[in-house]
Amino acid sequence: MTETTPSTHFIRNIIEDDLKSGKHTHIATRFPPEPNGYLHVGHAKSICLNFGLAQEYRGQCNLRFDDTNPTTESTEYVESIKDAVHWLGFDWEERLYHASDYFQQLYEYAVFLIKQGKAYVCSLTQDEIREYRGTLKQPGKDSPYRNRSVEENLDLFERMKNGEFPDGKHVLRAKIDMASPNINMRDPAIYRIRNAHHHRTGDDWRIYPMYDFTHCLSDAIEGITHSLCTLEFEDHRPLYDWVLDECKTESHPQQIEFSRLNLKYTITSKRKLNRLVEENHVTGWNDPRMPTIVGMRRRGYTSASLRNFCERVGISKSEYFAEMTLLEDCVREDLDATAPRRMCVLHPLKVVITNYPEGKTEDLTVKNHPKDPEMGTRSVPFSKVVYIEQEDFREDPPKKYHRLSPNREVRLRNAYVIRCDEVIKDPDTQEIVELRCTYFPETKGGQPLAEGKKVKGIIHWVSAEHANSIEVRLYDRLFSVPNPNEDKERDFTEFLNPNSLEVLTEAKAEPSLKTASPEVRYQFERQGYFTLDSDSTPDHFVFNRIVTLRDSWAKIEQDQQKL
């Protein structure tokens, strides 16, 4: 797959201006996830942006875990995040950091602010702090503890650190301006008590710094030049700058905001994704319908297609929803060029070729890819009984139907032309259970019928004697509406797509798929792109549909717009 050429956007312009002016001679970015869950497609955009810009300008990008909340974090999430970054094609080399690496420095910065009269220990409850903060229209009011002496604040903060108080008893707050029009500047909390075990530092700390205090100082400690974050942090930028200025750090990174990645027919709220898992709407964080990186990877999306998608979505200051069709087109574009072809019948219909010799098997040589001879060929067995798709036969065909029907011919892909002579039905249900057909030996390998009659239809098939029975999972969009969060009167789970998963247990695949490997993608001819699922065992193969060959939702969306 040829990935999209990087497009110019405002962050690239800022970086290039900084390099031209001499403000910076070396670019340093970072990707700073919280290790409290699995990354999703929105994080993929940030990963591609931060690591991509560092590569483009021959700088460096750090991977830094913002591990300041021990009650929600675990090494499981740390390892999954590292794996996701590597899978997307990026490497932090030796620059793996954690906010917890800086706990002692952050504590010393907090002590410095107290000594400068810029921070104080507040003993209001969380509800009282919220009440004192005011509203967007009304200024806040000073905490009664705002004027504690430096000595008292230092003593209380030290005792907080030593674990003398329960959670919530005190917080350390920056002393800024309770009348500021920006609520984030109204004496925000910068340290809280958490008597909890940390997955890296154990029980060494009983107080933990808040994000707005930790993040900017970690950037400064690491010498980050451009701190890229999503638009919800735009109102936090004055606090970011205030902390760095008041702490008198040697470097002062520039925070730059861009729009987050919203994707139609799904959600990217970590809290809501967790609800889907906890309430068993999906099978887990790696469910192939989930917008998590582990889910998309299990579904069969490639890292190249996801990088290409993030580049095509672009970088801007405007919030918008990316089309799911754009993501799916990126996947199709990649797999069309890279996925070897195989034949699989999802809804089998038995076909007996009456004039084919009993007990005979032919090994047909078939190309693995019609456009790439370097992919080579494979042997596909052909015998007297084959399976075709149920939808490839119509007893009473409509006009322009070019597949199989009574007394009509169709070509079996890479094999022979056959004609349907007889239809066998179940006597009780009248369901079609078998077709009896004649084959034309002279048509092998694409040759025409002897009488020169043209056959327009080509269908896929599988030899019944050699078929591999597999389970196929047909995944579709997780939600039935573009924006599940749009209707504020209804819970987002009400918009889950009831048809997001269809499981087929009787599919028949050509025998070469018995050697399928995880994360190898195939095009099942005329069906879509598929990959082996992790639920597979040596005795039970499970394949996920990655994406259809065409955008089946385009017409649905057009019809909805007409209503």
N, C-alpha and C positions, 0 to 999 in steps of 0.2 A: 504493500500500500504506500502510495506517495502522500506523505502528510502535507497538510495545508501550509503554505508559506506564511510565516508570522506576519500579522498585519500591524500597522502602526496604530497605537492608541496612546492615551494621555500619559500613562505611566512610563511607557517607552520614551515619550517626549521629555518627561521630567528627568529621567536617567541620562539621556543623551545630553540635555542641557547642563546637567550637573558635571558630566565628564568634560564637556567642552569648556565650561567656565573654570574648571580646576577645583570646584568645590569638593569633588571626590576623584581619586585616581583609581579606586578599586571599589567594586560593587559587592555589597554583602546583604543578603536577604535571609529569611528564616521561615520555616513552616512550624507553627507552635500549637499542635493539637493538645487537647485535654485527654488524658488516658482514661476516659470514663464511658467509652462506648466505641462502636465500630464506625469507621469513616464512611461517608456517603458521597454521592456524585458532586455535591457542592464542595466538599473537601478536595475532590479530584481537581476542580478548577483552580483552587488555591495552590495545590501541590504543583500543578503544571505551570502556573504563573510564577511562583517563587523560584522553583528550581530551573524553569525554562529561562527566565530572565538572567539568572546567575550564569547559566551556560552560555547564553547569547553574548553576554558582555564579559565573559571570561572572569567572572567573579566567583563567589562561593555562596552556597545556601546551607544553613544549619538546620538540622532537625532537633527541635527543642520541645520536650514535654512539659506542659504547664501543669505540673502535678502538685497543686496547692490545696486540694480538697481530699484528704485521705479517706473520707467516708464513701466516696463514689469511684475510686480509682483501683486498678489492679494491673498486675503484670500481663494478664491475658490481653487486655486492651493495648498495652504497650507493644507486645509482640505482633498483634494484628495490624497495628498502624505501621510498624517498620516493614512488615511484609507487603502492605498495600503500596507504600512508597517505592519499594524495590520493584514490585510487579508493574507499576506504571512506568518504570524505566529510569528511575532517578537514584542517585547515590549521594549520601551525605558524607561519604568517606570517613574521616576520623572525627567529624564534627557532630557527634551525638551528645546533646546536653539535656539537662533537666533543670527546671526552676529550683528543685530541691538542692541542686549543686550550689545554689547561691543563698540558701537560707541564712547562713551566718552573716553574709554581706548585707542581705536585705534587712536583717535585724539591726545591724549597725547603722544602716541608713535611717531606719525608723528612730533609733535612739538620737541620731544627729538632728532629725526634725524636731523631736521633743526638746532638745537642748536649745534649738533656735526659736522655740516658742511657736512652732508650726504644726504641732501635733499634740493631742491630749487624749487621756483615757476617759471614755464616756461610760457612765453606768446606767444610762437609760435602757429600757427594754427595747426589743425590736419594734414593737407596736408604738412605743413612745417616740422612738427615733423617726418612724414613718410620719407620725402626727406632727412632730416638730419641723419636719422637712418642708412643709408647705405644699403648694400646688403650682401648676404652670402659671396660674393667675395671681397667686398670693405668695409672698416671700416666706421663707422659713423663719424660725426664731431660735435664738441661741440655746444650746443645752445648758442646764444649770451647772454642769461640770466643765464647761468650756474654759473657765478661768482658774482651773487648778494650777498650782505652782509647778514649775519645772521639776522640782525635787519630788513632789507627790506623784507626778506622772511617771517619772523614772522608776520610782519605787513600785508603783502599781504594775507598770509594764514588766518589770523584772519578775514580780510575783506571778503575773499571768504566764510568763515564760516558764516558770518553775512548776506550774501545774497546781497552784494553790486555789484556783477558782473553777467552778463548774462552767460548762458551755453556756454562753449567752450572758454571763455575769457582767463582763466588761467588753468593750471594743476600743481599739485605738483609732482615732479619727484625725484626718488632716484638718487643720484650722485654716479655712479659706474665706468663704463669704456666704453666710446663710441667706443673704438677699440676692444672690446671683440669679440672673434669669436662666442660667443653665443649672438644672437641678443636680447634675453630676458634680458641680463645684460647691454644693452646700455641705461642707464638712463631711466628705465621704469616709466610710470606714476603710482603713487600710490594713488592719490586723484583727483577727477574731480568735476566740478560744475554741480549740477542737481537741478534746481529750480522746484522740483516736490513734490507732496504729497506722503508720505510714508504710507503704509497700517498699520504700527504699530507705528511709531514715529511722524506721522502727518507732520507738517511743522517745526519741531524743527531743522532739518538739511537742509542745502543748499549745502553741499558737502558730497560726498559719497566715501568710500575707494574702490579701485580696488580689484579684486579677489586675485591676487598674494600677495597683502599686507594683506588682511583680513584673508585669509584662514590659513596661517601659524601661525599668531598671535592668532587666535581663537583656533587652535589646542593647542598652548602653554598655553593659559589661562585655557583651560579645562583639561590640563594634559594628553592629548592624547599621547600614546606611539608609536603607529604605524599608520601613516597617509597613507591610501591605496588609490591610484588613478590610472586612466588609463594611458596608455603609452603616450598619447599626452602631458602629463605634465612632462615627463622625462626631457625635456630641460629646464623646469621651476624649477627643483630641486635646482640648484645653487642659484637662486633668493630666493627660500624658505629658504635655509640655511643662505643666506646673511642677510635677514631681521631679522631673529631670533638672529643671532650673533650680528648685529649692534644695535638691540634694547635691547640686554642683558637680554633676558627673562630667568626666573628661570628654565624653562624646555625647552628641545629642541627635539621635536618629530622627528621620522625618517620617511621621505617620501619614500614609496615603490610603484613602478609602476607595473601594470599587464595589459595584453591585454584586450581590451574591447570586448564585446560580439557582433559579427556580425552574423546575421542570414540570411540564403539564402531565396530568394523569398520575401524579405521584406526590409525595410530600418529602420534605427534607428536615423537618423538625425532629431533633433527636428524642425529645420527650414523647412525641406522637408515634415515632417509629418504635419506641420502647413499648408503648401501649399495644401496638399491633402484635408484638412478640408476647407480651405478658398475657394478653387476652386471647392468644392462640388464633388470631386471624391469619397468621402466617406460621411457618414451621420453625422460624428462628431468624437471627440476624442475617444468615446466609441463604435465606429463601430466595430462589431465583427471581421472584417478583419484586423483591426489595431494592430500593435505589442505593443500597450500601455497596461498597466496592467488593466485599466478599460475595454479596449476592449476585452482582453483575458478572463477576468472574466465574462463579458457579454456573450462571445462566449460559456462559460461553462468550460473552463480550470479550474482545481483545483489548489489550492495553493500547495498541496503536489506534484503534477506532475511538477509544475514550479520549486519548490525547488530541486526536483530530477534532473531535466534537468540541472539546474545551476551547480549542483555537478558533473554530468557526463561530462559536457563541460570542466570542470577543470580550473585551473589557470596556466597561463604561461606568458612568455614574448613575445611570437610569435603571430602576428596577423593572424587570420584565420577566415573562415566562418563556423559556425556550421550548420549542416544539419537540415533542417526543419523536416525531417523524425525522427530525434532523439527526438525532442520536441513532435511530434505527438505520437511516441511510448511510451514516458513517460505518456502522457495523456491516451492512450489506456490501458496501464498496470494498472494505478490507477483505471480507470472506469470499467475495466473488473471485478475487484474484488468488487467494491463498488456500481455499478449502478444496480438498479432493472430492470428487463426485462418487456417490454410492447410490444404490437403489434400495428402497424400503417401501413396503406396502403397508399403509397405516390401517386401512379397513379392507381386509382381504376378501376377495371373491375368487373361488376356485375355477380354474379353466383347464379342461382336459382336451389335449390336442389329439384327436382320434386317429389321425393318420401318421402320428409320430411313432417310431418303433418302440415297443415295450422294452424297458430296461436300459435303453440307450441314454448316455449323458454326453453332451458336448461341452467342451471348455472354450468359451468365446473370449477372445482377447479384446479388452475394452480400455480406452484411454481413461486415466485418472482425472484429467482436466482437459476440456476441449480446446483451450487456448494456450496451454503450457505443456509442451512435449517433454520438458525436463522432469515433470512429475511421473512420467513413465506410464506403464500399463498394468493391468491386473487381469486375472482369469476369473470369469463369471460362468458358473455351470448352467446349462440349459437342459431341460428334460421334458417328459411327456405331460407332466402336470405343473402348472405355474399358478401363481397368484397375481391378480391385478387389483387395482383400486375399484371398490364398489361404484364410485362415481364415474368411473371410466366406461361404464356400460349403461345404456338406456334402452329399455324395451321399446319405448315409443319416443324416439329422440326428437328434440326441437330442431328448428331450422338452424343451419350452420353448425350442427353438432358433428365434430370430426373424430369422435372416438368410436368405441365399439358399439354395435347394435345388430339386431338380427339381419342376416344376409348382407352385412357390410364388412369391409376389411379395415384393419388398422395395423400399423407396424409396431411390433414390440421393439423397444429401443435396443440397438446394437445386435438384434437377432433377426427374426423373420416377420413377414406379413402373415396375419391369421384372419380367418373369416368365421363369424359366429353362425353356426348351423342349427343349434338347438339350445333352448333355455330350460333348465331343470328347476322346479319350484318345490318348496315344502308343501305337501298336500294339505296340511292343516292351516298354515299361516299364509300360504301363497307367496312367501318370501323367496326371492331368487337365491339358490344355494350353489348352483353350478352352471357353467357354460360349456358346451361342447363345440369345439372349433376345428377347422382344417388349417394346416399351415402350408406354405408354398416354399418348397426347398430352394427354388431359384432366387429367392429374395434375400438370402443370407448376406449380411454385411452391407445392407443398404441398396442391393440390386432391385430393379423394378420387377413388377409382375411380367410374366412372359407375354401376355397379350397387350402390354404397354399401358394398362390402366393405372392411373395415378392414385396414390393413397396419401391423403393429407394428414391424417392423424398419427401421432407417435405417443405411445404410453409406456410407462415403466412396468416392471414385472419382477418376480422372484421365483426361482425354481422351488416348488413345494418340497421336494425331497431333500434339498440342501439348505432350506431356509433356517434362519436363526430367529427364534421367537424372542421378542424383546418388549419391554415396557417403554412407552413413549409419553412424555409429559409435554402437553401443548400449553405454553405459558402465554398469557396476554397481559394487557395493562392492569395494574393493580386497582385503579379506580375507574369508574364509568364516566366521570366528568373531568374536564380539564383542570379545574381548581377545586379540590375537595374542601378547602378552607373558606371558600367564598361566601357560603350561606352561614351566617353567624347564628342563625336560629336552630341549626341542626348540627349534630355531632358528625365529624368528618368520617367516622366509620360507617355511617349510613350510605355513603357513596362508594363503598367497596364494590368492585366488579364481581358479581357472582360467577361469572364465566372466565375468571382470570386463570383458572387451571382446569384442563381436561386431561384425564389419564386414560390412555389406551393400553390395554393389557394383551391384545392379540396381534400386535403388529408383527410383520414378517420382514426380515432383513437379509440381504445377500450375505453369504458366509464370511466374506472378508472382514465384516464388522466384528467378528469374534475376537479379532486382535486389536480392537480400538483401544486407544489410550486416553486417560484424562487430559483435558485441555487441548486435545486435537479436535479441530472442527471439521465437519463434513457438510457438503450439500447433499441432502437427500433429494434426488432429482425430482423436480416439479413440486416439491413439498416445502422446502425451506432449508435453513441451516441448523445443524444439530451437533450436540457434543455429549460425551459420556458423563453421566452424573456420578457424584461421589457415593450415592446409595448403591451403586452397582456392586455385584459380587461375581465370582467366577461362574456361578450357575444362573445368575439373573442380571441381565444387562438392562440398564435404564438410561434412556437418552432424553435430554432436554432440547426442546426447540428454542433456538436462540432468537431467531427472527424469521418471518415469512419471506418469500422471494419478492413479494410486492407489498406496498403499503395498503393493507386491507382496511385501515381506519380512515383513509382519505375520503372515501365516498360517504362513510358514516358521518363524518364531520360536515361534509357539504350538505347532506340531507338535514342535519340538525340546524344548520344555518338558514335553511329554507323555511323551517317551521315558525 
